[in-house]
Structures are given as C-alpha cells and as structure tokens.
Amino acid sequence: MQHDEQVKAAQKTDSTFDYIPSFRHVADRFRAADLAIVNLETTLSDSGPYSGYPTFRSPAAVADAMRDMGIDLTALANNHCCDRSASGIRSTARILDRRGIARIGAYADSVDYKMNNIQYLYGGDLRFAFVNYTYGTNGIPVPRGMVVNHLDTLQMARDLKSIDREAVDCIVAIVHWGNEYERTPNREQRTLAEFMHRHGVDIIIGSHPHVIQAAELDERGRPTLYSLGNFVSNQRTRYRDGGLIATIDIEFIDSLHLNRRISRRANYSLHLDPVWVHLPDYTVIPTEVGDTMQMNADSRQRYNRFMTDTRQHLGL
C-alpha cells in the first residue's frame, strides 16, 4: 500500500520519486527467486496529484522499484484497483507493461482480459498458471468495458477448468479476501480455500486483512497462506506494521514405469520471514537487519513486539 506519508517520504528534492531505498534490505531475496509476486494495493500514475487512503494513486516510481527488485508478477484484483476508475486501471496496466512486469486480476478491456486472465509464467524449469480474484472494490463500480476478477465461484471454476493440467506444473491463486484486522481466517476463507484446492489449485496466497493470518497445508501438503499482512504501508498499530515474505520451494517426485512418468507428486517447503516497516523512510526490515540495527527506543519496542507477536502467532 502507498499512504500519503509514504509518497512524501519517497519524494526527492527535484520532485521526482524513488522507492528503491525502501526495499534495499530485502530486494536480493526477490531477485534470487525463480518467480517473485506482489499484491499491488494502489493505482499507478505518471503524474500527480497523488493520494493515499481512501483512494490510492501512487507515482510510477513504485513500479521502478518493483522492477529493480525483480518482481515478475503483480496481482491487481483487490478492493483498491478501481480507486481512480478507468484512468487508474489503464495507467496502472500501461506503467507495468512498459517495465516488463506481468499483471493479473484487473483489465483495461475485453481483449486485455482474454490475453491476461490466466498468466502462464516459467519459474526455473516449472510452468505456473496464476489466477487472481478479489471480494470487491469498496463499492466502486468496475468501469464500463473493463474487467475485475471477483470471488465468483462459478467463474473461478470455469477459469480453473480451462487450464490444461498436462501443460502446467503448478496452479497458484492469489486472492483478496477475509476481514480486515482479524488475525484468524473466517469460515468463508476456509470454504473458498477448500473449493480452490478441490478445483486444482496447488498454492493459495491471500491478502486484505492487513494482519498476518495462518499458513496451513491441506491433506496433500498444498499451502494456503491466508494473509501475509502488510509488506509496506503506513499502518502503525499493533499487528499491522509489518508482514511476511513467503518463500515456497517446490520439489516434484515422479513415479516411472518403463521410463514413462505415470504420476507426479509435489513437495512444498514453506519459509515465512517476518518483516517490519521502519519509519521515517518506510524501509522494509527483515530480522537479520532489524535485530542489530540502531533504532530509537520507540522503534525498538515496536519492532520487538511485532516480531514476538508474529513468531507466537505462527509458531515460528
């Protein structure tokens, strides 16, 4: 997310913007990944005026920082994707496209939707199919002619059925769901997770609550990350001032007969690394930096509290 204070912190003396320093302690993690994915909960624009809550509009420099840290895919289906109506959806798509960052979930027109509704990307030697849905758009109507993917189980089932499982190794669903500020997944989230796994989704990555929720494996070992919290934002109250970087390693084990594969089983290794947002420059701080860096007393207390809360909540 990009609140007003974050925009001000990123503005340089020449009135341009630079977000790259905010991610300097974590960028190498994303660059090292075979695929790196984020949920972008703002719209992007080449020119101001910029704004934070409740209708987000952020400088295109956010996308420059994403490109610098190696982001491959941006999920756009969330409750703020229509904040700036048609112009916001178009400009966000244009800015990401120009920087070579794939996108999913919100589309400028029907052609864009047909081309990008399911994103097929390679990560190492594996081919992934991505889908992206949101519970809603804060009551803002989706502009005429544009498409935002909603948590409509009929459409989701059609999307998932259209994916050729023989042509992909892994299906990933990125979903914007749940109740804000609740640290426990609700019944609807769990029902939707079961639905998606039943229809072939291997990995579920959730957002929207702004706090960290459970990370669980189903009976086949497939991960559901109900909410990763706030990677970067200006929300400063307890539980909301940080989030998780989730790393998922996938190993496939093939069963062979006469040198032909007859079945394949995936093993998922899940690594959850807490990160906390340090003011005044909104730097994302992982534990290997935060545990020893100099901070004032208030920041140290907040950092320690967030890390302790997160470890206890997730059993890390």
LUMGUVEX-352906 format. One record per residue (C-alpha): residue number from 1; x, y, z; residue in one letter. Coordinates in Angstrom, 3 decimals, decimal comma. Each point is the difference from the previous one (the first is absolute). Layout:
N
+-------+----------+----------+----------+------+
| torpa |       c1 |       c2 |       c3 | zase |
+-------+----------+----------+----------+------+
|   NUM |        X |        Y |        Z |    a |
...
+-------+----------+----------+----------+------+
This chain:
316
+-------+----------+----------+----------+------+
| torpa |       c1 |       c2 |       c3 | zase |
+-------+----------+----------+----------+------+
|     1 |    0,000 |    0,000 |    0,000 |    m |
|     2 |    1,029 |    3,618 |   -0,520 |    q |
|     3 |   -1,349 |    2,467 |    2,552 |    h |
|     4 |    0,576 |    3,756 |   -0,228 |    d |
|     5 |    2,961 |   -0,060 |    2,379 |    e |
|     6 |    1,733 |   -2,635 |   -2,106 |    q |
|     7 |   -0,336 |    2,130 |   -3,111 |    v |
|     8 |    1,482 |    2,969 |    1,861 |    k |
|     9 |    2,890 |   -2,114 |    1,288 |    a |
|    10 |    0,834 |   -1,207 |   -3,516 |    a |
|    11 |    0,042 |    3,502 |   -1,529 |    q |
|    12 |    3,464 |    1,385 |   -0,775 |    k |
|    13 |    1,118 |    3,628 |   -0,046 |    t |
|    14 |   -0,520 |    0,157 |   -3,774 |    d |
|    15 |   -3,651 |   -1,115 |    0,488 |    s |
|    16 |    0,614 |   -3,451 |   -1,492 |    t |
|    17 |   -0,626 |   -3,162 |    2,008 |    f |
|    18 |    2,221 |   -2,888 |    1,015 |    d |
|    19 |   -1,321 |   -3,078 |    1,800 |    y |
|    20 |    3,022 |   -2,213 |   -0,574 |    i |
|    21 |    1,584 |    0,819 |    3,407 |    p |
|    22 |   -3,116 |   -1,272 |    1,782 |    s |
|    23 |    0,775 |   -3,529 |   -1,161 |    f |
|    24 |    3,786 |   -0,003 |    0,166 |    r |
|    25 |    0,152 |   -2,580 |    2,800 |    h |
|    26 |   -2,332 |   -2,508 |   -1,682 |    v |
|    27 |    0,462 |    0,558 |   -3,744 |    a |
|    28 |    2,589 |   -2,763 |   -0,373 |    d |
|    29 |   -2,491 |   -2,551 |    1,319 |    r |
|    30 |   -2,408 |    0,814 |   -2,800 |    f |
|    31 |    2,741 |    0,106 |   -2,624 |    r |
|    32 |    1,139 |   -3,472 |    1,045 |    a |
|    33 |   -3,449 |   -1,536 |   -0,448 |    a |
|    34 |   -0,983 |   -1,844 |   -3,163 |    d |
|    35 |   -3,274 |    1,946 |    0,167 |    l |
|    36 |   -0,787 |    3,014 |    2,195 |    a |
|    37 |   -3,592 |    1,162 |    0,545 |    i |
|    38 |   -1,623 |    2,951 |    1,779 |    v |
|    39 |   -3,500 |    1,297 |    0,650 |    n |
|    40 |   -0,100 |    3,659 |   -1,105 |    l |
|    41 |   -2,640 |    1,773 |    2,061 |    e |
|    42 |    0,096 |    3,357 |   -1,745 |    t |
|    43 |   -0,355 |    1,439 |   -3,483 |    t |
|    44 |    2,979 |    1,458 |   -1,857 |    l |
|    45 |    0,333 |    3,229 |   -1,950 |    s |
|    46 |    2,720 |    1,835 |   -1,924 |    d |
|    47 |   -1,153 |    3,304 |    1,487 |    s |
|    48 |   -1,646 |    1,387 |    3,122 |    g |
|    49 |   -1,813 |    0,921 |    2,038 |    p |
|    50 |    0,715 |   -3,117 |    2,028 |    y |
|    51 |   -2,077 |   -1,210 |    2,911 |    s |
|    52 |   -0,201 |   -2,666 |    2,661 |    g |
|    53 |   -3,000 |   -1,307 |    1,880 |    y |
|    54 |   -2,830 |   -0,275 |   -0,892 |    p |
|    55 |    0,625 |    0,272 |   -3,774 |    t |
|    56 |    3,571 |   -0,955 |   -0,771 |    f |
|    57 |    2,000 |    1,511 |   -2,846 |    r |
|    58 |    3,775 |   -0,456 |    0,087 |    s |
|    59 |    2,996 |    1,077 |   -2,105 |    p |
|    60 |    1,206 |   -2,258 |   -2,782 |    a |
|    61 |    3,281 |   -0,167 |    1,914 |    a |
|    62 |   -1,612 |   -2,753 |    2,092 |    v |
|    63 |    0,197 |   -2,193 |   -3,106 |    a |
|    64 |    3,633 |    1,018 |   -0,516 |    d |
|    65 |    0,785 |   -1,346 |    3,461 |    a |
|    66 |   -1,931 |   -3,189 |   -0,736 |    m |
|    67 |    1,991 |   -0,529 |   -3,181 |    r |
|    68 |    3,259 |    0,708 |    1,843 |    d |
|    69 |   -0,747 |   -2,707 |    2,562 |    m |
|    70 |   -0,968 |   -2,543 |   -2,635 |    g |
|    71 |   -3,776 |   -0,202 |    0,331 |    i |
|    72 |   -1,408 |   -2,246 |   -2,733 |    d |
|    73 |   -3,755 |    0,182 |    0,616 |    l |
|    74 |   -2,288 |    2,593 |    1,576 |    t |
|    75 |   -3,449 |   -0,938 |    1,305 |    a |
|    76 |   -2,473 |    2,837 |   -0,562 |    l |
|    77 |   -3,354 |   -1,495 |    1,026 |    a |
|    78 |   -0,572 |    1,688 |    3,353 |    n |
|    79 |   -2,375 |    2,483 |    1,585 |    n |
|    80 |    2,052 |    3,014 |   -1,139 |    h |
|    81 |    0,498 |   -0,854 |   -3,684 |    c |
|    82 |   -2,937 |    2,232 |   -1,039 |    c |
|    83 |    0,954 |    2,922 |    2,255 |    d |
|    84 |    0,742 |    2,216 |   -3,006 |    r |
|    85 |   -2,626 |   -1,519 |   -2,260 |    s |
|    86 |    0,836 |   -0,698 |   -3,658 |    a |
|    87 |    3,047 |    2,254 |   -0,160 |    s |
|    88 |    1,543 |   -1,758 |    3,000 |    g |
|    89 |   -0,412 |   -3,470 |   -1,467 |    i |
|    90 |    1,383 |    1,120 |   -3,372 |    r |
|    91 |    2,977 |    1,891 |    1,386 |    s |
|    92 |    0,922 |   -2,801 |    2,409 |    t |
|    93 |   -0,062 |   -2,534 |   -2,832 |    a |
|    94 |    2,018 |    2,264 |   -2,297 |    r |
|    95 |    2,659 |    0,755 |    2,614 |    i |
|    96 |    0,482 |   -3,660 |    0,902 |    l |
|    97 |    0,042 |   -1,094 |   -3,648 |    d |
|    98 |    2,691 |    2,535 |   -0,871 |    r |
|    99 |    2,206 |   -1,404 |    2,741 |    r |
|   100 |   -0,504 |   -3,594 |   -1,014 |    g |
|   101 |   -1,875 |   -0,992 |    3,157 |    i |
|   102 |   -2,816 |   -2,468 |   -0,613 |    a |
|   103 |   -3,373 |    0,797 |    1,568 |    r |
|   104 |   -3,218 |   -1,763 |    0,787 |    i |
|   105 |   -3,449 |    0,628 |    1,462 |    g |
|   106 |   -1,099 |    3,380 |   -1,446 |    a |
|   107 |   -0,260 |    0,682 |   -3,718 |    y |
|   108 |   -0,385 |    3,053 |   -2,211 |    a |
|   109 |   -2,357 |   -1,695 |   -2,473 |    d |
|   110 |   -1,242 |   -3,371 |   -1,202 |    s |
|   111 |    3,062 |   -0,584 |   -2,186 |    v |
|   112 |    2,297 |    0,634 |    2,966 |    d |
|   113 |   -2,125 |   -2,413 |    2,042 |    y |
|   114 |    0,180 |   -2,776 |   -2,588 |    k |
|   115 |    3,765 |    0,382 |   -0,289 |    m |
|   116 |    0,822 |    0,248 |    3,702 |    n |
|   117 |   -2,796 |   -1,548 |    2,056 |    n |
|   118 |    2,176 |   -3,035 |    0,656 |    i |
|   119 |    3,697 |    0,786 |    0,109 |    q |
|   120 |    2,373 |   -2,762 |   -1,045 |    y |
|   121 |    3,542 |    0,565 |    1,231 |    l |
|   122 |    3,108 |   -2,131 |    0,277 |    y |
|   123 |    1,859 |   -0,200 |    3,296 |    g |
|   124 |    3,191 |   -1,924 |   -0,566 |    g |
|   125 |   -1,014 |   -3,142 |   -1,887 |    d |
|   126 |   -3,579 |    0,111 |    1,247 |    l |
|   127 |   -3,007 |    1,524 |   -1,723 |    r |
|   128 |   -2,509 |    1,770 |    2,222 |    f |
|   129 |   -3,569 |    1,148 |   -0,613 |    a |
|   130 |   -1,186 |    2,942 |    2,120 |    f |
|   131 |   -3,533 |    1,194 |    0,737 |    v |
|   132 |   -1,006 |    3,032 |    2,092 |    n |
|   133 |   -3,302 |    1,015 |    1,647 |    y |
|   134 |   -1,375 |    2,563 |    2,464 |    t |
|   135 |   -3,044 |    0,070 |    2,267 |    y |
|   136 |   -0,907 |    3,498 |   -1,291 |    g |
|   137 |    1,089 |    3,528 |   -0,894 |    t |
|   138 |   -1,207 |    2,070 |    2,980 |    n |
|   139 |   -3,361 |    0,572 |   -1,631 |    g |
|   140 |    1,594 |    1,782 |   -2,968 |    i |
|   141 |   -1,520 |   -1,335 |   -3,234 |    p |
|   142 |    2,367 |   -1,642 |   -2,455 |    v |
|   143 |    0,223 |    2,478 |   -2,912 |    p |
|   144 |   -2,003 |   -0,859 |   -3,097 |    r |
|   145 |    1,889 |   -2,315 |   -2,332 |    g |
|   146 |    2,605 |   -0,925 |    2,606 |    m |
|   147 |    0,312 |   -3,207 |    1,992 |    v |
|   148 |    0,958 |   -0,696 |    3,620 |    v |
|   149 |    0,032 |   -3,630 |    1,107 |    n |
|   150 |   -2,286 |   -0,579 |    2,976 |    h |
|   151 |   -0,303 |   -2,975 |    2,341 |    l |
|   152 |   -2,780 |   -1,521 |   -2,090 |    d |
|   153 |    0,249 |   -3,758 |    0,414 |    t |
|   154 |   -1,710 |   -0,724 |   -3,328 |    l |
|   155 |    2,508 |    2,136 |   -1,908 |    q |
|   156 |    2,882 |   -1,310 |    2,084 |    m |
|   157 |   -0,992 |   -3,578 |   -0,824 |    a |
|   158 |   -0,146 |    0,866 |   -3,707 |    r |
|   159 |    3,415 |    1,654 |    0,149 |    d |
|   160 |    1,587 |   -2,936 |    1,788 |    l |
|   161 |   -1,623 |   -2,545 |   -2,303 |    k |
|   162 |    1,452 |    1,832 |   -3,012 |    s |
|   163 |    3,572 |   -0,601 |    1,206 |    i |
|   164 |    1,631 |   -3,027 |   -1,621 |    d |
|   165 |    1,503 |   -1,871 |    2,951 |    r |
|   166 |    2,244 |   -1,954 |   -2,335 |    e |
|   167 |    1,584 |    3,253 |   -1,172 |    a |
|   168 |    0,647 |    1,592 |    3,418 |    v |
|   169 |    1,790 |   -1,198 |    3,099 |    d |
|   170 |   -1,713 |    2,210 |    2,567 |    c |
|   171 |   -3,132 |    2,155 |    0,291 |    i |
|   172 |    0,186 |    3,003 |    2,341 |    v |
|   173 |   -3,002 |    2,047 |    1,161 |    a |
|   174 |    0,567 |    3,489 |    1,410 |    i |
|   175 |   -3,116 |    1,090 |    1,874 |    v |
|   176 |   -1,108 |    3,180 |    1,771 |    h |
|   177 |   -2,353 |   -1,157 |    2,734 |    w |
|   178 |   -0,800 |   -0,176 |    3,692 |    g |
|   179 |   -0,781 |    2,586 |    2,665 |    n |
|   180 |    2,285 |    2,952 |    0,558 |    e |
|   181 |    2,152 |   -0,138 |    3,144 |    y |
|   182 |   -1,169 |   -3,490 |    1,014 |    e |
|   183 |    2,925 |   -2,338 |    0,680 |    r |
|   184 |   -2,008 |   -3,182 |   -0,566 |    t |
|   185 |   -1,422 |   -1,135 |   -3,363 |    p |
|   186 |   -3,769 |    0,070 |   -0,069 |    n |
|   187 |   -2,322 |   -2,791 |   -1,099 |    r |
|   188 |   -0,416 |    1,441 |   -3,501 |    e |
|   189 |    3,763 |    0,053 |   -0,554 |    q |
|   190 |    0,317 |   -3,624 |    1,055 |    r |
|   191 |   -2,928 |   -1,015 |   -2,201 |    t |
|   192 |    1,501 |    1,811 |   -2,990 |    l |
|   193 |    3,404 |   -1,554 |    0,654 |    a |
|   194 |   -1,544 |   -3,475 |   -0,005 |    e |
|   195 |   -1,881 |    0,871 |   -3,192 |    f |
|   196 |    3,144 |    1,183 |   -1,782 |    m |
|   197 |    2,065 |   -3,009 |    1,042 |    h |
|   198 |   -2,853 |   -2,281 |   -1,073 |    r |
|   199 |    0,053 |    1,652 |   -3,437 |    h |
|   200 |    3,714 |   -0,495 |   -0,480 |    g |
|   201 |    1,724 |    2,972 |    1,637 |    v |
|   202 |    3,311 |   -1,003 |    1,537 |    d |
|   203 |    1,018 |    3,192 |    1,831 |    i |
|   204 |   -2,265 |    2,718 |    1,449 |    i |
|   205 |    1,421 |    3,393 |    0,977 |    i |
|   206 |   -2,309 |    2,394 |    1,830 |    g |
|   207 |   -0,148 |    3,702 |    0,781 |    s |
|   208 |   -2,367 |    2,715 |    1,315 |    h |
|   209 |   -0,161 |   -0,468 |    3,810 |    p |
|   210 |    3,146 |    2,182 |    0,477 |    h |
|   211 |    1,100 |   -2,366 |    2,745 |    v |
|   212 |    1,690 |   -3,374 |   -0,204 |    i |
|   213 |   -2,296 |   -3,004 |   -0,009 |    q |
|   214 |    0,698 |   -3,725 |    0,077 |    a |
|   215 |    2,126 |   -1,897 |   -2,490 |    a |
|   216 |   -1,278 |   -3,558 |   -0,390 |    e |
|   217 |    0,497 |   -3,129 |   -2,092 |    l |
|   218 |   -2,931 |   -2,130 |   -1,134 |    d |
|   219 |   -0,033 |   -3,806 |    0,116 |    e |
|   220 |    2,060 |   -0,106 |   -3,211 |    r |
|   221 |    2,544 |    2,461 |    1,340 |    g |
|   222 |   -1,220 |    2,927 |   -2,123 |    r |
|   223 |    0,520 |    3,421 |    1,631 |    p |
|   224 |   -2,588 |    2,631 |    0,813 |    t |
|   225 |    1,430 |    3,305 |    1,223 |    l |
|   226 |   -3,140 |    1,724 |    1,220 |    y |
|   227 |    1,581 |    3,457 |    0,409 |    s |
|   228 |    3,588 |    1,244 |   -0,178 |    l |
|   229 |   -0,802 |    3,246 |    1,837 |    g |
|   230 |    1,462 |    3,353 |   -1,083 |    n |
|   231 |    3,266 |   -0,227 |   -1,923 |    f |
|   232 |    0,257 |    3,794 |   -0,088 |    v |
|   233 |   -2,571 |    2,570 |    1,126 |    s |
|   234 |   -0,575 |    2,810 |    2,505 |    n |
|   235 |   -2,250 |   -2,067 |    2,237 |    q |
|   236 |    1,750 |    0,211 |    3,371 |    r |
|   237 |   -2,240 |   -1,646 |    2,581 |    t |
|   238 |    0,806 |   -3,360 |    1,544 |    r |
|   239 |    0,057 |   -2,946 |   -2,433 |    y |
|   240 |   -0,306 |    2,328 |   -3,036 |    r |
|   241 |    3,497 |    1,494 |   -0,208 |    d |
|   242 |    1,585 |   -2,891 |   -1,867 |    g |
|   243 |   -0,575 |   -3,217 |   -1,861 |    g |
|   244 |    1,616 |   -3,086 |   -1,461 |    l |
|   245 |    2,201 |   -0,897 |   -2,920 |    i |
|   246 |   -1,111 |   -3,513 |   -0,925 |    a |
|   247 |    2,403 |   -2,230 |   -1,908 |    t |
|   248 |   -1,355 |   -3,255 |   -1,397 |    i |
|   249 |    2,417 |   -2,627 |   -1,299 |    d |
|   250 |   -1,560 |   -2,672 |   -2,196 |    i |
|   251 |    1,444 |   -3,458 |   -0,641 |    e |
|   252 |   -1,692 |   -2,442 |   -2,337 |    f |
|   253 |    0,344 |   -3,747 |    0,435 |    i |
|   254 |   -0,928 |   -2,064 |   -3,044 |    d |
|   255 |   -1,153 |   -3,607 |   -0,009 |    s |
|   256 |    1,294 |   -1,784 |   -3,084 |    l |
|   257 |   -0,914 |   -3,182 |   -1,832 |    h |
|   258 |    2,136 |   -1,118 |   -2,928 |    l |
|   259 |    1,623 |    3,441 |    0,072 |    n |
|   260 |   -3,369 |    1,695 |   -0,386 |    r |
|   261 |   -1,468 |    2,262 |    2,656 |    r |
|   262 |   -3,234 |   -1,420 |    1,334 |    i |
|   263 |   -0,521 |    2,405 |    2,889 |    s |
|   264 |    1,543 |    3,065 |    1,591 |    r |
|   265 |   -0,036 |    1,192 |    3,590 |    r |
|   266 |    1,014 |    3,459 |    1,189 |    a |
|   267 |    1,722 |    0,769 |    3,278 |    n |
|   268 |   -0,329 |    3,595 |    1,228 |    y |
|   269 |    2,486 |    1,529 |    2,436 |    s |
|   270 |   -1,325 |    3,203 |    1,547 |    l |
|   271 |    2,250 |    2,679 |    1,487 |    h |
|   272 |   -1,604 |    2,997 |    1,734 |    l |
|   273 |    2,212 |    2,990 |    0,776 |    d |
|   274 |   -1,493 |    2,903 |    2,003 |    p |
|   275 |    0,757 |    3,546 |   -1,142 |    v |
|   276 |   -0,742 |    3,247 |    1,820 |    w |
|   277 |   -0,382 |    3,513 |   -1,460 |    v |
|   278 |    2,455 |    2,535 |    1,442 |    h |
|   279 |   -0,794 |    3,716 |   -0,004 |    l |
|   280 |    0,608 |    2,729 |   -1,077 |    p |
|   281 |    1,128 |   -1,423 |   -3,352 |    d |
|   282 |   -2,328 |   -3,038 |   -0,103 |    y |
|   283 |    2,809 |   -2,503 |   -0,326 |    t |
|   284 |   -0,980 |   -3,673 |    0,049 |    v |
|   285 |    2,113 |   -1,629 |    2,715 |    i |
|   286 |    0,609 |   -3,769 |    0,232 |    p |
|   287 |    1,157 |   -1,546 |    3,250 |    t |
|   288 |    3,635 |   -0,407 |   -1,037 |    e |
|   289 |    0,164 |    3,790 |   -0,339 |    v |
|   290 |   -2,455 |    1,109 |    2,681 |    g |
|   291 |    1,391 |   -2,090 |    2,818 |    d |
|   292 |    3,258 |    1,981 |    0,019 |    t |
|   293 |   -0,710 |    3,351 |   -1,691 |    m |
|   294 |   -0,086 |    3,203 |    2,018 |    q |
|   295 |   -3,514 |    1,260 |    0,786 |    m |
|   296 |   -1,501 |    2,430 |    2,443 |    n |
|   297 |   -1,734 |   -1,477 |    3,038 |    a |
|   298 |   -3,511 |    0,237 |   -1,446 |    d |
|   299 |    0,990 |   -1,697 |   -3,277 |    s |
|   300 |    1,851 |   -2,757 |    1,853 |    r |
|   301 |   -3,029 |   -0,668 |    2,180 |    q |
|   302 |   -2,314 |   -0,135 |   -3,030 |    r |
|   303 |    2,391 |   -2,205 |   -1,976 |    y |
|   304 |    0,436 |   -2,461 |    2,861 |    n |
|   305 |   -3,740 |   -0,104 |    0,628 |    r |
|   306 |   -0,808 |   -0,732 |   -3,649 |    f |
|   307 |    2,611 |   -2,742 |   -0,268 |    m |
|   308 |   -1,102 |   -1,621 |    3,260 |    t |
|   309 |   -3,682 |    0,179 |   -0,969 |    d |
|   310 |    0,731 |   -1,515 |   -3,410 |    t |
|   311 |    2,143 |   -2,854 |    1,266 |    r |
|   312 |   -2,557 |   -0,912 |    2,655 |    q |
|   313 |   -2,906 |    0,246 |   -2,440 |    h |
|   314 |    1,624 |   -2,246 |   -2,609 |    l |
|   315 |    2,030 |   -2,207 |    2,310 |    g |
|   316 |    3,270 |    1,022 |   -1,636 |    l |
+-------+----------+----------+----------+------+
